[in-house]
Amino acid sequence: MTADTPILVTGAAGFIGHAVAERLLARGDQVIGIDSFTDYYDVALKKARVARLADNFNFRLIDGDIASPGLVEELTKAHGVRRIVHLAAQAGVRYSLDNPFAYEHSNLKGHLAVLEAVRQAGHVEHLVYASSSSVYGDRPLGGAGFREDEPCTAPVSLYAATKRSCELMSQSYATLFGLPLSGLRFFTVYGPWGRPDMAYFAFARKILLGQSIEVFGEGRMARDFTYIDDIVDGVVGVLDKPPAAGEHRLLNIGDCNPVGLMDMIALLERALGRPAIKLMRPMQPGDVTATFADISAINALTGYSPQVPLARGIERFVDWYLSEIELGGRGPMAAVA
């Protein structure tokens, strides 16, 4: 790796993107962040994340769309970028039911633009990109964790289909052009500065307001909740271990400890000090029953081992939420609430 050249982070105003950029800056790396600040959720939260990075003289932000022809390629060439962490994407399963072309643009066209940038630049040592546990489809909880060598041929949402498509595009580019690529299948990332559309975030707001929460799947779903700091450990660890030219590897990055949805809600209730009013609902289109990461591959490569259990992570999230997003218009992020 070359320490004196910047690392490009796409989606730098996003939940994981800003946390990765913050870690890279803390260890002395130069970071160029790019984000288009879409309004999928409140842009104020995205701007607040970026503001945490802006004072570092090693950080530069580009307000732009990665799918714009040539933009990522120009940045990569002009700044001699040798490492890219590609996290920009249109997130959300349910949103894809009503806004499918947002996923075609950001996830497919955007990912292809990043691959082309790596190909055309000719000097990129490693591209790490975000995939998703959703590629595994709907599987009941039980037995061993999901493994990267499973076929992943039955996505149940357009979001999942676009993420699997990105993996297949990456495999073809690695084979054709000798690119060193790593795809990370994220498992339910949560924590401070997270996304308001995620269940734990939305539930916290409604519980505090005394509003009811909708518990889909009749509460029988389970997720491999993974704390943001553990995710960043994994992303940076993989970034520092580039594969050989032409190698495309896929790695799960999760907590390896599925927790039931009702158990997560109970932890939120305890941390907030008040009960939730629960409305039990059936499974929603695109949802999966459970996620469970087998992390043996990423552990063997980097030593990745999650350190923050869900109870502690939920407490940290609630502490952040109460301090940064105070209800009643008092806090700096009150608009997000």
C-alpha positions in Angstrom: 0.0 0.0 0.0 1.1 3.6 -0.6 0.4 5.8 2.4 1.0 9.1 0.7 -1.8 8.8 -1.8 -5.4 9.4 -0.9 -8.0 6.7 -0.3 -11.3 7.4 -2.2 -14.4 6.7 -0.1 -17.7 6.7 -2.0 -20.8 7.4 0.1 -18.7 9.4 2.5 -21.8 11.1 4.0 -23.5 7.7 4.6 -23.6 5.8 7.9 -20.7 3.3 7.1 -18.9 5.7 4.7 -18.4 8.5 7.2 -17.3 6.0 9.9 -14.7 4.4 7.7 -13.5 7.8 6.6 -13.2 8.9 10.2 -11.1 5.8 11.1 -8.8 6.3 8.1 -8.2 9.9 8.9 -7.5 9.0 12.6 -4.7 6.8 11.5 -3.2 9.4 9.2 -4.5 8.5 5.8 -5.6 11.1 3.3 -9.3 10.6 2.3 -11.3 11.9 -0.7 -14.9 11.5 0.0 -17.7 11.6 -2.6 -21.4 11.7 -2.0 -24.5 13.0 -3.8 -26.6 13.7 -0.7 -29.8 12.1 -2.0 -32.9 12.7 0.1 -33.7 9.0 0.7 -33.6 10.1 4.4 -33.0 13.5 6.0 -30.0 15.2 4.3 -29.3 17.1 7.6 -28.0 13.9 9.1 -25.7 13.3 6.2 -24.4 16.9 6.4 -23.8 16.4 10.2 -21.8 13.3 9.6 -19.6 15.1 7.0 -19.1 18.0 9.4 -17.3 15.6 11.7 -14.7 15.0 9.0 -14.4 18.5 7.5 -11.9 20.0 9.9 -9.3 17.4 9.2 -6.9 18.8 6.6 -6.4 15.3 5.2 -10.1 15.2 4.1 -11.6 16.5 0.9 -15.3 16.2 0.0 -16.7 16.0 -3.6 -20.4 16.6 -3.9 -21.2 14.4 -6.9 -22.9 11.3 -8.3 -20.7 8.3 -8.8 -22.8 7.2 -11.7 -22.0 10.4 -13.6 -19.9 9.3 -16.6 -16.2 9.6 -15.9 -16.4 11.3 -12.5 -14.9 8.6 -10.4 -12.4 7.8 -13.2 -11.2 11.4 -13.3 -10.8 11.6 -9.5 -8.9 8.4 -9.4 -6.5 9.4 -12.1 -6.1 13.1 -11.0 -5.2 12.2 -7.4 -3.3 9.0 -8.0 -5.8 7.0 -6.0 -4.6 3.5 -5.3 -7.2 2.3 -2.8 -11.0 2.7 -3.1 -13.7 1.9 -0.5 -16.9 1.9 -2.5 -19.9 2.3 -0.1 -22.3 4.5 -2.1 -25.5 2.8 -3.0 -29.3 3.1 -2.8 -30.1 1.2 0.4 -33.4 -0.2 1.7 -35.5 -3.2 0.8 -39.0 -1.8 1.0 -38.1 1.4 -0.8 -37.2 -0.6 -3.8 -40.8 -1.7 -4.2 -41.8 1.8 -5.2 -38.6 3.3 -6.5 -36.9 0.6 -8.5 -35.0 2.9 -10.9 -33.1 4.5 -8.0 -31.4 1.1 -7.5 -30.7 0.7 -11.2 -29.0 4.1 -11.2 -27.0 4.0 -7.9 -26.3 0.3 -7.5 -25.8 -0.9 -11.0 -24.7 2.1 -13.0 -22.8 3.5 -10.1 -21.0 0.2 -9.4 -20.1 -0.2 -13.1 -18.7 3.4 -13.1 -16.4 2.5 -10.2 -15.2 -0.7 -11.8 -14.5 1.2 -15.0 -12.6 3.8 -13.0 -10.4 1.0 -11.6 -9.9 -0.5 -15.0 -9.0 2.7 -16.8 -6.8 4.1 -14.1 -4.6 1.1 -14.2 -2.9 1.8 -10.9 -5.5 0.9 -8.2 -4.1 -1.7 -5.8 -7.4 -2.6 -4.1 -11.1 -1.9 -4.5 -13.3 -2.8 -1.5 -17.0 -2.6 -2.1 -20.2 -3.1 -0.2 -22.5 -6.0 -0.8 -25.2 -7.2 1.5 -26.4 -10.2 3.5 -29.6 -9.9 1.5 -28.0 -11.8 -1.4 -28.5 -15.0 0.5 -32.3 -14.8 0.1 -34.9 -16.0 2.6 -33.6 -18.8 4.9 -34.9 -20.0 8.2 -32.7 -19.5 11.3 -30.9 -22.7 12.4 -27.7 -24.6 11.8 -24.6 -23.0 10.7 -24.1 -19.4 9.5 -24.4 -18.3 5.9 -21.2 -19.1 3.9 -19.8 -17.1 1.0 -19.6 -20.2 -1.2 -23.4 -20.7 -1.2 -25.0 -20.1 -4.7 -27.1 -17.0 -3.8 -29.5 -17.5 -6.7 -32.8 -16.5 -5.1 -32.9 -12.9 -4.1 -36.3 -11.8 -2.7 -36.0 -8.1 -3.3 -34.7 -5.8 -6.1 -32.2 -4.4 -3.6 -30.7 -7.9 -3.1 -30.8 -8.6 -6.8 -28.8 -5.4 -7.5 -26.2 -6.3 -4.9 -25.8 -9.8 -6.3 -25.5 -8.3 -9.7 -22.6 -6.0 -8.4 -20.8 -9.1 -7.2 -21.2 -10.8 -10.6 -20.0 -7.7 -12.5 -17.0 -7.5 -10.2 -16.1 -11.1 -10.9 -16.2 -10.5 -14.6 -14.0 -7.4 -14.3 -11.5 -9.2 -12.1 -11.2 -12.0 -14.6 -11.1 -9.9 -17.7 -8.9 -7.0 -16.5 -6.9 -8.5 -13.6 -8.4 -6.2 -11.0 -7.9 -6.9 -7.2 -11.4 -6.7 -5.7 -13.0 -7.5 -2.3 -16.8 -7.5 -1.8 -18.1 -7.3 1.8 -21.5 -8.7 2.6 -22.7 -6.5 5.5 -25.1 -7.9 8.1 -27.5 -5.4 9.7 -25.2 -2.6 10.7 -26.4 -0.4 13.6 -25.1 2.2 16.0 -24.7 6.0 16.5 -25.0 8.1 13.4 -27.0 5.3 11.7 -29.9 5.4 9.2 -33.3 6.6 10.3 -35.0 4.0 8.1 -33.5 1.1 10.1 -35.9 -0.5 12.6 -33.9 0.2 15.8 -33.6 3.9 14.9 -37.3 4.3 13.9 -38.4 2.3 17.0 -36.4 4.5 19.3 -38.1 7.6 18.0 -41.6 6.2 18.3 -41.0 4.7 21.7 -39.9 8.1 23.1 -42.9 9.8 21.5 -45.3 7.2 22.9 -46.3 6.0 19.4 -46.9 2.4 18.4 -44.3 0.5 16.5 -45.1 -2.1 13.7 -43.4 -5.4 14.4 -43.2 -7.2 11.1 -43.0 -11.0 10.7 -45.1 -11.2 13.9 -41.8 -10.6 15.8 -40.3 -14.0 14.7 -37.5 -12.6 12.6 -33.9 -12.6 13.7 -30.9 -10.5 12.5 -27.2 -10.6 12.9 -26.9 -7.1 14.3 -23.4 -5.7 13.9 -22.1 -2.6 15.6 -20.6 0.1 13.5 -17.2 0.1 15.1 -16.9 -3.7 14.5 -17.9 -3.1 10.8 -15.2 -0.5 10.4 -12.6 -2.8 11.9 -13.5 -5.3 9.2 -13.6 -2.8 6.3 -10.2 -1.3 7.2 -8.7 -4.7 7.9 -9.7 -6.0 4.5 -8.6 -2.8 2.8 -5.1 -3.4 4.2 -5.0 -7.0 2.8 -5.3 -6.6 -1.0 -5.8 -9.8 -3.0 -3.7 -10.7 -6.0 -4.3 -9.1 -9.4 -7.4 -10.7 -10.9 -8.7 -12.1 -7.6 -12.2 -11.3 -6.6 -13.1 -12.4 -3.1 -16.4 -12.2 -1.2 -16.4 -11.9 2.6 -19.2 -11.9 5.2 -18.9 -9.1 7.8 -21.2 -9.6 10.7 -21.5 -10.4 14.4 -22.0 -14.1 13.9 -24.7 -14.0 16.6 -28.3 -13.7 15.4 -30.7 -12.0 17.8 -34.5 -12.1 17.6 -36.4 -9.0 16.7 -38.3 -9.1 20.0 -35.1 -9.3 22.0 -33.7 -6.3 20.2 -36.9 -4.3 21.1 -36.6 -5.4 24.7 -33.0 -4.0 24.8 -34.3 -0.7 23.3 -37.1 -0.6 25.9 -34.6 -1.1 28.7 -32.1 1.5 27.4 -34.8 4.1 26.8 -36.5 3.4 30.1 -40.0 3.0 28.7 -42.1 0.2 27.0 -43.0 0.0 23.4 -46.5 -0.2 22.1 -46.3 -3.1 19.7 -48.5 -3.8 16.7 -47.8 -7.2 15.3 -47.8 -7.3 11.5 -47.2 -10.1 8.9 -44.0 -10.4 7.0 -43.5 -7.6 4.4 -42.6 -8.2 0.8 -38.8 -8.4 0.3 -38.0 -9.2 4.0 -36.1 -12.3 5.0 -36.7 -14.4 8.1 -33.2 -14.4 9.5 -29.5 -13.5 8.8 -26.5 -15.3 10.3 -22.9 -14.6 9.2 -20.3 -17.2 9.1 -17.2 -15.0 9.6 -14.5 -17.6 9.4 -13.1 -16.3 6.1 -12.7 -12.7 7.2 -11.3 -13.8 10.5 -8.7 -15.9 8.8 -7.7 -13.0 6.6 -7.6 -10.1 9.1 -8.3 -11.5 12.6 -11.7 -9.8 12.5 -13.6 -10.6 15.7 -16.6 -8.4 16.8 -16.2 -6.9 20.2 -19.5 -5.1 20.9 -22.5 -7.2 21.9 -26.0 -5.9 21.0 -26.9 -4.9 24.5 -23.9 -2.6 24.8 -24.3 -1.3 21.2 -28.0 -0.4 21.8 -27.0 1.5 25.0 -24.4 3.5 23.0 -26.9 4.2 20.3 -29.5 5.4 22.8 -26.9 7.6 24.5 -26.1 9.2 21.1 -29.7 9.5 20.1 -30.7 11.4 23.3 -27.7 13.7 23.1 -27.7 14.5 19.3 -31.3 14.1 18.3 -33.2 15.6 21.3 -37.0 15.6 20.8 -38.9 18.8 21.0 -36.6 20.8 18.7 -33.8 21.4 21.2 -30.9 19.4 19.8 -28.7 20.2 16.7 -30.2 17.2 14.9 -33.8 17.7 16.0 -35.1 17.8 12.4 -34.1 14.2 11.9 -36.4 13.1 14.8 
